[in-house]
Amino acid sequence: MIVGVVAGAAVAAVLVLIGLFKMMWRVAEPNEALIISGSRHRTEGVEEGMGFRIVTGRGTLVLPGVQAVRKLSLDLNETELHVDCVTQQGIPLKVRGVVIFKVGDDYVSVANAARRFLDQQKLMSERVHNVFAGHLRSIVGGLTVEDMIRDREKLTGQTRAACGTEMEKLGLIVDSLQIHEIEDPTGYIQNLAMPHAAAVQRDARIAQAEANRLATEAEQQSYARMAEATRDSEILQAGYQAERDKAAAKARQAGPLADAAARQEVVVQETRVAELEADRREQQLQADVRKPADAKAYEKRTLAEAERDARISAAQAKAKETELAAAAEATRVKTAAGAEAEATKSRGAATASATRATGEAEAAAAQAKGLAEAEAARAKGLAEAEAIKARAAALAENQEAVVAQQLAEKWPEIVRAGADAFGNVDNMVLLNGADGMGELFAKALTMGGTGLGLARQLLSAMDHKNPEPGAGSPSVNGVTATRVPVEVDKGEDN
């Protein structure tokens, strides 16, 4: 049991020692410095009596409650410069730049920075800006605008040299100082640059014009060479095309010329055949037709000779036209037109022949029709003569009966003719009223009886005198009648 207590106590003691060691041990990071105060220490390069120790990049033991440990950053810092300055010429300028700085790596610089910025490290950039702004104004006041523009490195170097001593006292070192921009509110720099800009612009325009001239000359020469090459090429192509066109024209003419020669030969042969056919028909007409009917044979022979002459003339015209077309026309279209003309003439000749045959057939039909109509008229005349003869015989036997029959057949027309007498009367006044109207219609109706009496008187006169039919008296259907004036009393007109 005693051993366990001793072991536990030993372990506890070890743990306590470890905890105390961790509390007492401090390690400085690479970008920081430990400032240990609370005991007297002597640091190389640092005056005696400062009473603090500087530790960088290593560890050290610190007695809690006896010594205090604080950190000083060794990182880079930067501050932007915005300084309003006036040059030696009295021209206001605005200088824009940047300063990159840090605490120095030596113990003296760390000690100086610790004494000045240990509790005010955030104000370090403001302090540096004020230092550089004052020195920059002082330096710019001794320079001209031309010096600042032409030699900015001089401005930078003078500014760093002027601030170096003060920055060393602050424990700071300047890693970089850059003048970014020099602004000119009055436009002095712009006016200063105008002559140079104008000269540069002038030289640029001259150079551009010279370049354009050279380029134009080169382009014109190139275009001339291109035009010359194009001309030579077109001349060669035109020569080749002319040769091709000539060969093609000959090739195109070969076919039409051959066709024309063949058609010419066909026309000649057809002409000969037509002549032989005409001779044959003429001999046949002389052998078969002329003897039986000289007049008809002469007419047909004349027609045949006219037809032959027409065909011969058409064939000769076709041959001449084909020959002229084959000699003059050089293209396929005109040759085709000549061929179409020949076909049209052939169709015209065929149409004429068909028309002539149709005319002859129609003439024959008309003649036959005329003969038939003549026969029909003759038969009709004979029939009418027979009817008249039969009617005359009937009149001789019973005249009154025949007249009565004919009057009965014509009675409606007779009554209509009597009624027509009143058709032209617009107004009629009857003096004796209804009796007058009845008497009027009775007279009209009794006209038929009067006609019957007249017919009977005529028949009686014919029996006594026996006049010849057609001798000055009118005849109706073979019956001769004498006109007798009949007066009709229409009453008194008002």
Beta strands, then each sheet from edge to edge (+ up, - down):
strand 1: 25-27
strand 2: 32-37
strand 3: 52-56
strand 4: 59-61
strand 5: 68-73
strand 6: 77-86
strand 7: 92-103
strand 8: 172-183
strand 9: 475-476
strand 10: 479-480
sheet 1: 1+ 4-
sheet 2: 3+ 2- 5+
sheet 3: 6+ 7- 8+
sheet 4: 9+ 10-
end
